[in-house]
Amino acid sequence: MGENTPLSATPQTTPKTTEDTLFPFLHSWFSGGIKAWVSAVLVGQWMFGIYILFRFTLPWLFDTIDESQFIHMIRGYKNGETFNNAILLLHVIPVMVISMSATLQLVPAIRNRYRKFHRWNGRLFLAVGFFGAVSGLYMTWGIGSRLSDIGAIGVTLNGLLILPFVYFTWRTAVKKQFTLHRRLAVHVFILINGVWSVRLYLMGWYMINQGPYGNTRNIDGPADIAISFASYLLPMATAELAFWAEKRKSPKALFVGAVAVSLIAIITAIGVFAASSMMWLPRIMESL
C-alpha cells in the first residue's frame, strides 16, 4: 500500500477542551461532597441515637424514668400521665433505632448488596416516621408541647409534609419506580429528621454567634422561625440540586451541585459538633 493511504495516516486526536479537563475534577468534588454530607449525617444520627438510649430508653427499661430528668424539654415526661407519657415514649424511643439504621439506606453499597435489609429497614423507617409525625402533631397541638404558636408553624408544616411523602415513597417502591423512589426517599429522610436538623442548626447558630442572635426564649424570634423552616427546606433544596446535577452531567451543573452539597455538608458538620458538645454529650454524661 502507498504511504498516503488512510491506513498509514497518522491518527488525528481531538484537542481537549477546558470542560473535558475540569469534568473529572468536578465529578470527584460532587461525589466527595455527597459522601461528606452523608458521613456528617451518619455521625450526627448516631450521636442522637446514643443520647436517646441514655436519656429515655435505659431509664424506661430499668423503671427509673422520672419527670425531673426532662426539665430541659418543652413538655416532657409527667409522672402519673399514663397516656401522654406512652405517646411521648413511643414518639422518642423508636427514633433511637432509626437513627442507628436509617442513614444506611443512603449508602449505595448497602442498598445494592443487602436488598432485603434495605427493604425491611426502609419499611421500619417509614412506619416510625409516620407515627412520629402524627404523635408529634398531637403533642404540639393536643397537649401544648410548644412555647408559641408562631414558633410551632415550621415544625407543624414539617410533620404534615411527612405524611404524603411517606405514602408516595412506599408507593413508588411497590410499583418498582425506583428512580422516583430514590428521590422521594431522600426527601422523606430529610423530613422525618427535620426536628433533629432543628437542633443542629440552632446549636450551630448559637456556637457561631457565641450565643442567641435573633432568638427568643419562646423560640419565635426571626432566627428561630427561619431555622424551623430551613431545617428541612434547605437540605431538600440541596438534594434537588444534586439530583439535577446528577441528571444533567454537565460541568456547570456539576459545579453548582458540588458547591451546594459541600456547603450543606459543612453546615451539617458544624451543627453535629455544636449539638453534640452543647446538648447531647453533657446530658449523656449526666445519665452515667
C-alpha contacts under 8 A as a table, 3 or more apart, distances in Angstrom:
res1	aa1	res2	aa2	distance
1	M	5	T	6.94
2	G	5	T	5.70
3	E	8	S	6.02
3	E	9	A	7.60
4	N	8	S	6.54
4	N	9	A	6.44
5	T	8	S	5.64
5	T	9	A	6.40
6	P	9	A	5.00
16	K	20	D	5.90
16	K	21	T	6.88
17	T	20	D	5.16
17	T	21	T	6.49
18	T	21	T	5.15
18	T	22	L	6.15
19	E	22	L	5.05
19	E	23	F	5.88
19	E	251	P	6.41
20	D	23	F	5.41
20	D	24	P	7.72
21	T	24	P	6.83
21	T	25	F	7.70
22	L	25	F	5.33
22	L	26	L	6.05
22	L	251	P	7.17
23	F	26	L	5.12
23	F	27	H	5.96
23	F	250	S	7.85
23	F	251	P	5.66
24	P	27	H	5.10
24	P	28	S	6.11
25	F	28	S	5.17
25	F	29	W	6.09
26	L	29	W	4.97
26	L	30	F	5.98
26	L	251	P	6.75
26	L	254	L	5.99
26	L	255	F	6.07
26	L	258	A	7.14
27	H	30	F	5.09
27	H	31	S	6.07
27	H	254	L	6.47
28	S	31	S	5.12
28	S	32	G	5.85
29	W	32	G	5.06
29	W	33	G	5.97
29	W	258	A	5.90
30	F	33	G	5.17
30	F	34	I	6.45
30	F	254	L	6.35
30	F	255	F	7.38
30	F	257	G	6.33
30	F	258	A	4.07
30	F	259	V	7.73
30	F	261	V	7.26
30	F	262	S	7.89
31	S	34	I	5.28
31	S	35	K	6.36
31	S	258	A	7.65
32	G	35	K	5.05
32	G	36	A	6.07
33	G	36	A	5.05
33	G	37	W	6.17
33	G	258	A	6.18
33	G	261	V	5.33
33	G	262	S	4.79
33	G	265	A	6.83
34	I	37	W	5.08
34	I	38	V	6.20
34	I	261	V	5.87
34	I	262	S	7.37
34	I	265	A	7.62
35	K	38	V	5.16
35	K	39	S	5.99
36	A	39	S	5.04
36	A	40	A	6.15
36	A	262	S	7.61
36	A	265	A	5.92
37	W	40	A	5.22
37	W	41	V	6.24
37	W	261	V	6.84
37	W	262	S	7.31
37	W	264	I	6.81
37	W	265	A	4.11
37	W	266	I	7.67
37	W	268	T	7.09
37	W	269	A	7.86
38	V	41	V	5.03
38	V	42	L	6.06
38	V	103	T	7.58
38	V	106	L	7.53
38	V	265	A	7.81
39	S	42	L	5.00
39	S	43	V	6.30
40	A	43	V	5.29
40	A	44	G	6.19
40	A	265	A	6.72
40	A	268	T	6.25
40	A	269	A	5.32
40	A	272	V	7.20
41	V	44	G	5.07
41	V	45	Q	5.93
41	V	103	T	7.39
41	V	268	T	6.93
41	V	269	A	7.77
41	V	272	V	7.85
42	L	45	Q	5.15
42	L	46	W	6.18
42	L	103	T	5.88
43	V	46	W	5.29
43	V	47	M	6.20
43	V	272	V	7.54
44	G	47	M	5.09
44	G	48	F	6.16
44	G	272	V	5.16
44	G	276	S	7.74
45	Q	48	F	5.07
45	Q	49	G	6.07
45	Q	99	S	4.95
45	Q	100	M	6.54
45	Q	103	T	7.68
46	W	49	G	4.89
46	W	50	I	6.13
46	W	99	S	5.97
46	W	100	M	5.43
47	M	50	I	5.19
47	M	51	Y	6.22
47	M	276	S	6.87
47	M	280	W	7.25
48	F	51	Y	5.01
48	F	52	I	6.30
48	F	96	M	7.41
48	F	99	S	6.99
48	F	280	W	6.91
49	G	52	I	5.16
49	G	53	L	6.19
49	G	95	V	7.07
49	G	96	M	4.32
49	G	97	V	7.12
49	G	99	S	5.34
49	G	100	M	6.15
50	I	53	L	4.92
50	I	54	F	6.42
50	I	96	M	7.20
50	I	284	I	7.93
51	Y	54	F	5.43
51	Y	55	R	6.00
51	Y	280	W	5.66
51	Y	281	L	7.35
51	Y	283	R	7.37
51	Y	284	I	5.79
52	I	55	R	5.14
52	I	56	F	5.32
52	I	57	T	6.38
52	I	92	V	7.42
52	I	93	I	6.71
52	I	95	V	7.86
52	I	96	M	5.87
53	L	56	F	5.78
53	L	57	T	4.73
53	L	58	L	5.93
53	L	93	I	7.64
53	L	96	M	6.56
54	F	57	T	6.26
54	F	58	L	5.59
54	F	59	P	7.21
54	F	284	I	6.03
54	F	287	S	6.24
54	F	288	L	7.91
55	R	58	L	6.97
55	R	59	P	6.73
55	R	69	Q	7.87
55	R	283	R	7.42
55	R	284	I	6.87
55	R	287	S	6.65
56	F	59	P	5.62
56	F	60	W	6.06
56	F	65	I	7.47
56	F	89	L	7.51
56	F	92	V	7.72
56	F	93	I	6.66
57	T	60	W	5.17
57	T	61	L	6.11
57	T	93	I	6.01
58	L	61	L	4.99
58	L	62	F	6.06
59	P	62	F	5.24
59	P	63	D	5.73
59	P	64	T	4.80
59	P	65	I	4.73
60	W	63	D	5.00
60	W	64	T	6.35
60	W	65	I	5.47
61	L	64	T	7.87
62	F	65	I	7.87
65	I	69	Q	7.37
66	D	69	Q	5.79
66	D	70	F	7.70
66	D	77	Y	6.93
66	D	78	K	7.45
66	D	79	N	6.55
67	E	70	F	5.48
67	E	71	I	7.05
67	E	76	G	6.88
67	E	77	Y	4.94
67	E	78	K	5.11
67	E	79	N	5.92
68	S	71	I	5.88
69	Q	72	H	7.99
70	F	73	M	5.56
70	F	76	G	5.38
70	F	77	Y	6.39
71	I	74	I	7.70
71	I	75	R	7.96
71	I	76	G	6.97
73	M	76	G	5.28
74	I	145	S	5.80
74	I	146	R	6.37
74	I	147	L	7.02
75	R	144	G	7.65
75	R	145	S	5.16
75	R	146	R	7.72
76	G	88	L	7.56
77	Y	85	N	5.66
77	Y	88	L	7.21
78	K	81	E	5.74
78	K	85	N	6.65
79	N	82	T	7.96
81	E	84	N	5.75
81	E	85	N	5.79
82	T	85	N	5.25
82	T	86	A	6.07
83	F	86	A	5.11
83	F	87	I	6.32
84	N	87	I	5.03
84	N	88	L	6.16
85	N	88	L	5.00
85	N	89	L	6.15
86	A	89	L	5.21
86	A	90	L	5.96
87	I	90	L	5.12
87	I	91	H	5.91
87	I	135	S	6.57
88	L	91	H	4.99
88	L	92	V	6.16
88	L	135	S	7.76
88	L	139	M	7.85
89	L	92	V	5.10
89	L	93	I	5.57
90	L	93	I	5.82
90	L	94	P	6.48
91	H	94	P	6.72
91	H	95	V	7.25
91	H	131	F	7.30
91	H	132	G	5.24
91	H	135	S	6.25
91	H	136	G	7.13
92	V	95	V	5.37
92	V	96	M	7.28
92	V	132	G	7.90
93	I	96	M	5.51
93	I	97	V	7.52
94	P	97	V	5.31
94	P	98	I	6.65
94	P	128	V	6.66
95	V	98	I	5.17
95	V	99	S	5.76
95	V	128	V	7.34
96	M	99	S	5.17
96	M	100	M	6.39
97	V	100	M	5.33
97	V	101	S	6.37
98	I	101	S	4.96
98	I	102	A	4.95
98	I	124	L	7.69
98	I	125	F	5.93
98	I	128	V	7.79
99	S	102	A	5.83
99	S	103	T	7.18
100	M	103	T	7.30
101	S	104	L	5.58
101	S	105	Q	7.56
101	S	121	N	7.24
102	A	105	Q	5.52
102	A	106	L	7.79
102	A	121	N	7.00
102	A	122	G	7.31
102	A	125	F	6.41
102	A	189	F	7.95
103	T	106	L	5.56
103	T	107	V	7.37
104	L	107	V	5.35
104	L	110	I	6.86
104	L	111	R	7.79
105	Q	108	P	7.74
105	Q	110	I	7.27
105	Q	111	R	6.16
105	Q	118	H	6.25
105	Q	121	N	7.56
105	Q	122	G	7.04
106	L	111	R	7.30
106	L	186	V	7.69
107	V	110	I	5.57
107	V	111	R	6.11
108	P	111	R	4.88
108	P	112	N	5.92
109	A	112	N	5.36
109	A	113	R	5.88
110	I	113	R	5.23
110	I	114	Y	5.44
110	I	115	R	7.55
110	I	118	H	7.40
111	R	114	Y	5.81
111	R	115	R	5.73
111	R	118	H	5.62
112	N	115	R	5.83
114	Y	117	F	5.47
114	Y	118	H	6.21
115	R	118	H	4.85
115	R	119	R	6.16
116	K	119	R	5.16
116	K	120	W	6.33
117	F	120	W	5.33
117	F	121	N	5.70
118	H	121	N	5.18
118	H	122	G	5.89
119	R	122	G	5.16
119	R	123	R	6.26
120	W	123	R	5.02
120	W	124	L	6.18
121	N	124	L	5.16
121	N	125	F	6.17
122	G	125	F	5.01
122	G	126	L	6.15
123	R	126	L	5.20
123	R	127	A	6.09
123	R	170	W	7.82
124	L	127	A	5.17
124	L	128	V	6.07
125	F	128	V	5.29
125	F	129	G	5.89
126	L	129	G	4.98
126	L	130	F	5.97
126	L	166	V	5.91
126	L	170	W	7.77
127	A	130	F	5.20
127	A	131	F	6.29
128	V	131	F	5.27
128	V	132	G	5.85
129	G	132	G	4.90
129	G	133	A	6.12
129	G	162	I	7.50
129	G	166	V	7.75
129	G	192	I	5.60
130	F	133	A	5.23
130	F	134	V	6.45
130	F	162	I	6.81
130	F	163	L	6.07
130	F	166	V	6.72
131	F	134	V	5.16
131	F	135	S	5.95
132	G	135	S	5.17
132	G	136	G	5.70
133	A	136	G	5.03
133	A	137	L	6.16
133	A	159	G	4.84
133	A	160	L	7.18
133	A	162	I	6.58
133	A	163	L	7.20
133	A	192	I	7.60
134	V	137	L	5.26
134	V	138	Y	6.27
134	V	159	G	7.28
135	S	138	Y	4.95
135	S	139	M	6.11
136	G	139	M	5.12
136	G	140	T	6.04
136	G	159	G	7.19
137	L	140	T	5.08
137	L	141	W	6.04
137	L	142	G	7.42
137	L	156	T	6.56
137	L	159	G	6.61
138	Y	141	W	5.49
138	Y	142	G	4.67
138	Y	143	I	6.88
139	M	142	G	5.32
139	M	143	I	5.16
139	M	144	G	6.32
139	M	145	S	5.41
140	T	143	I	6.40
140	T	144	G	5.29
140	T	145	S	4.40
140	T	146	R	5.61
140	T	152	A	7.60
140	T	156	T	7.95
141	W	144	G	5.30
141	W	145	S	6.89
141	W	146	R	7.65
142	G	145	S	7.94
146	R	149	D	7.11
146	R	151	G	7.76
146	R	152	A	6.37
147	L	151	G	7.16
147	L	152	A	7.72
147	L	218	N	5.00
147	L	219	I	6.82
148	S	151	G	5.22
148	S	152	A	6.36
148	S	218	N	5.95
148	S	219	I	7.23
148	S	220	D	6.70
149	D	152	A	5.25
149	D	153	I	6.73
150	I	153	I	5.47
150	I	220	D	6.26
150	I	225	I	7.92
151	G	154	G	6.92
151	G	218	N	7.34
151	G	219	I	5.61
151	G	220	D	4.42
151	G	221	G	7.86
151	G	224	D	7.20
151	G	225	I	6.00
151	G	228	S	7.80
152	A	155	V	5.53
152	A	156	T	6.03
153	I	156	T	5.01
153	I	157	L	6.19
154	G	157	L	5.34
154	G	158	N	6.28
154	G	225	I	6.90
154	G	228	S	4.91
154	G	229	F	5.03
155	V	158	N	4.85
155	V	159	G	6.23
155	V	194	G	7.70
155	V	195	V	7.11
155	V	228	S	6.20
155	V	229	F	7.37
156	T	159	G	5.09
156	T	160	L	6.24
157	L	160	L	5.05
157	L	161	L	6.10
158	N	161	L	5.31
158	N	162	I	6.44
158	N	191	L	6.27
158	N	194	G	6.78
158	N	229	F	7.92
158	N	232	Y	7.35
159	G	162	I	5.29
159	G	163	L	7.17
159	G	191	L	7.70
159	G	192	I	7.80
160	L	163	L	5.81
160	L	164	P	7.81
161	L	164	P	6.06
161	L	165	F	6.37
161	L	191	L	7.36
162	I	165	F	5.19
162	I	166	V	5.92
162	I	188	V	6.44
162	I	191	L	5.95
162	I	192	I	6.37
163	L	166	V	5.36
163	L	167	Y	6.52
164	P	167	Y	5.07
164	P	168	F	6.20
165	F	168	F	5.26
165	F	169	T	5.90
165	F	184	L	6.90
165	F	187	H	7.65
165	F	188	V	5.73
166	V	169	T	5.21
166	V	170	W	6.20
166	V	188	V	6.34
167	Y	170	W	5.29
167	Y	171	R	6.01
168	F	171	R	4.75
168	F	172	T	5.97
168	F	181	H	7.96
168	F	184	L	7.40
169	T	172	T	5.48
169	T	173	A	6.46
169	T	181	H	5.54
169	T	184	L	5.45
169	T	185	A	5.71
169	T	188	V	7.45
170	W	173	A	5.23
170	W	174	V	6.36
170	W	181	H	7.78
171	R	174	V	5.15
171	R	175	K	6.25
172	T	175	K	5.03
172	T	176	K	5.95
172	T	177	Q	5.02
172	T	178	F	6.74
172	T	180	L	6.80
172	T	181	H	5.14
173	A	176	K	4.92
173	A	177	Q	6.07
173	A	178	F	6.25
173	A	181	H	5.82
174	V	177	Q	7.75
176	K	181	H	7.96
177	Q	180	L	5.77
177	Q	181	H	5.93
178	F	181	H	4.67
178	F	182	R	5.89
179	T	182	R	5.35
179	T	183	R	6.61
180	L	183	R	5.15
180	L	184	L	6.18
181	H	184	L	5.12
181	H	185	A	5.82
182	R	185	A	5.07
182	R	186	V	6.39
183	R	186	V	5.46
183	R	187	H	6.64
183	R	243	F	7.67
184	L	187	H	5.08
184	L	188	V	6.09
185	A	188	V	5.12
185	A	189	F	6.02
186	V	189	F	5.11
186	V	190	I	6.37
186	V	239	A	7.51
187	H	190	I	5.10
187	H	191	L	6.20
187	H	236	M	5.97
187	H	239	A	7.62
188	V	191	L	4.94
188	V	192	I	5.94
189	F	192	I	5.36
189	F	193	N	6.22
190	I	193	N	5.22
190	I	194	G	6.01
190	I	232	Y	6.05
190	I	235	P	6.97
190	I	236	M	6.80
191	L	194	G	4.89
191	L	232	Y	5.84
192	I	195	V	7.65
193	N	196	W	5.14
193	N	197	S	6.27
194	G	197	S	5.00
194	G	198	V	6.30
194	G	231	S	5.79
194	G	232	Y	5.32
195	V	198	V	4.94
195	V	199	R	6.67
195	V	231	S	7.50
196	W	199	R	5.37
196	W	200	L	6.62
197	S	200	L	4.92
197	S	201	Y	6.09
197	S	231	S	5.16
197	S	232	Y	7.20
198	V	201	Y	5.24
198	V	202	L	5.85
198	V	227	I	6.51
198	V	228	S	6.09
198	V	231	S	5.22
199	R	202	L	5.22
199	R	203	M	5.94
199	R	271	G	7.64
199	R	275	A	6.40
200	L	203	M	5.43
200	L	204	G	5.87
200	L	268	T	6.99
200	L	270	I	7.80
200	L	271	G	4.02
200	L	272	V	5.69
200	L	274	A	6.94
200	L	275	A	5.50
201	Y	204	G	5.00
201	Y	205	W	5.92
201	Y	227	I	6.54
201	Y	231	S	6.78
201	Y	267	I	7.75
201	Y	268	T	7.72
201	Y	271	G	5.47
202	L	205	W	5.05
202	L	206	Y	6.26
202	L	224	D	7.55
202	L	227	I	6.80
202	L	271	G	7.70
203	M	206	Y	5.01
203	M	207	M	6.10
203	M	271	G	6.25
203	M	274	A	5.37
203	M	275	A	5.37
203	M	278	M	7.25
204	G	207	M	5.07
204	G	208	I	6.15
204	G	267	I	7.93
204	G	270	I	5.86
204	G	271	G	4.48
204	G	272	V	7.83
204	G	273	F	7.85
204	G	274	A	5.26
204	G	275	A	7.07
205	W	208	I	5.31
205	W	209	N	6.11
205	W	211	G	7.85
205	W	212	P	7.57
205	W	213	Y	7.98
206	Y	209	N	5.26
206	Y	210	Q	5.54
206	Y	211	G	4.50
206	Y	212	P	5.34
206	Y	213	Y	7.34
207	M	210	Q	4.93
207	M	211	G	6.35
207	M	274	A	6.46
208	I	211	G	7.78
209	N	212	P	6.83
209	N	213	Y	6.60
212	P	215	N	5.40
212	P	216	T	7.70
213	Y	223	A	7.12
214	G	221	G	5.54
214	G	222	P	5.57
214	G	223	A	4.86
214	G	224	D	7.20
215	N	219	I	6.30
215	N	220	D	6.98
215	N	221	G	4.54
215	N	222	P	6.61
215	N	223	A	5.50
215	N	224	D	5.52
216	T	219	I	5.14
216	T	220	D	6.03
216	T	221	G	5.13
216	T	224	D	7.52
217	R	220	D	7.76
218	N	221	G	7.75
219	I	224	D	5.37
219	I	225	I	7.37
220	D	223	A	7.98
220	D	224	D	5.61
220	D	225	I	5.89
221	G	224	D	5.07
221	G	225	I	6.20
222	P	225	I	5.28
222	P	226	A	6.11
223	A	226	A	5.09
223	A	227	I	6.03
224	D	227	I	5.21
224	D	228	S	6.13
225	I	228	S	5.08
225	I	229	F	6.63
226	A	229	F	5.53
226	A	230	A	5.95
227	I	230	A	4.84
227	I	231	S	5.70
228	S	231	S	5.66
228	S	232	Y	7.97
229	F	232	Y	6.22
229	F	233	L	6.04
229	F	234	L	8.00
230	A	233	L	4.93
230	A	234	L	4.93
230	A	235	P	7.75
231	S	234	L	6.29
231	S	235	P	7.17
232	Y	235	P	5.63
232	Y	236	M	6.05
233	L	236	M	5.06
233	L	237	A	6.00
234	L	237	A	5.20
234	L	238	T	6.20
235	P	238	T	4.88
235	P	239	A	6.03
235	P	264	I	6.95
236	M	239	A	5.03
236	M	240	E	6.29
237	A	240	E	5.11
237	A	241	L	6.34
238	T	241	L	5.07
238	T	242	A	6.22
238	T	257	G	7.86
238	T	260	A	5.95
238	T	261	V	6.42
238	T	264	I	7.35
239	A	242	A	4.96
239	A	243	F	6.22
239	A	261	V	7.83
240	E	243	F	5.07
240	E	244	W	6.09
241	L	244	W	5.00
241	L	245	A	6.07
241	L	256	V	7.58
241	L	257	G	5.68
241	L	260	A	7.30
242	A	245	A	5.10
242	A	246	E	6.04
242	A	257	G	5.00
242	A	258	A	7.77
242	A	260	A	7.64
242	A	261	V	7.13
243	F	246	E	5.00
243	F	247	K	6.16
244	W	247	K	5.15
244	W	248	R	6.10
244	W	253	A	7.42
244	W	257	G	7.83
245	A	248	R	5.19
245	A	249	K	5.78
245	A	250	S	7.38
245	A	253	A	4.69
245	A	254	L	5.16
245	A	256	V	7.33
245	A	257	G	5.47
246	E	249	K	5.45
246	E	253	A	7.93
246	E	254	L	7.22
248	R	253	A	6.38
249	K	253	A	6.40
249	K	254	L	6.28
250	S	253	A	5.19
250	S	254	L	6.06
251	P	254	L	5.08
251	P	255	F	6.03
252	K	255	F	5.09
252	K	256	V	6.35
253	A	256	V	5.21
253	A	257	G	6.10
254	L	257	G	4.96
254	L	258	A	5.82
255	F	258	A	5.08
255	F	259	V	6.15
256	V	259	V	5.30
256	V	260	A	6.18
257	G	260	A	5.10
257	G	261	V	6.14
258	A	261	V	5.40
258	A	262	S	5.95
259	V	262	S	5.19
259	V	263	L	6.14
260	A	263	L	5.31
260	A	264	I	6.33
261	V	264	I	5.15
261	V	265	A	5.96
262	S	265	A	5.04
262	S	266	I	6.25
263	L	266	I	5.15
263	L	267	I	6.19
264	I	267	I	4.95
264	I	268	T	5.94
265	A	268	T	5.09
265	A	269	A	6.04
266	I	269	A	5.09
266	I	270	I	6.15
267	I	270	I	5.26
267	I	271	G	6.16
268	T	271	G	5.00
268	T	272	V	6.04
269	A	272	V	5.09
269	A	273	F	6.21
270	I	273	F	5.25
270	I	274	A	6.10
271	G	274	A	5.04
271	G	275	A	5.89
272	V	275	A	5.27
272	V	276	S	5.86
273	F	276	S	5.22
273	F	277	S	6.04
274	A	277	S	5.33
274	A	278	M	5.74
274	A	279	M	7.82
275	A	278	M	5.25
275	A	279	M	5.20
275	A	280	W	6.34
276	S	279	M	5.63
276	S	280	W	4.80
276	S	281	L	5.47
277	S	280	W	6.59
277	S	281	L	5.67
277	S	282	P	6.98
278	M	281	L	7.10
278	M	282	P	6.77
279	M	282	P	5.94
279	M	283	R	6.44
280	W	283	R	5.35
280	W	284	I	6.05
281	L	284	I	4.95
281	L	285	M	6.09
282	P	285	M	5.13
282	P	286	E	6.29
283	R	286	E	4.93
283	R	287	S	6.43
284	I	287	S	5.21
284	I	288	L	6.66
285	M	288	L	5.29
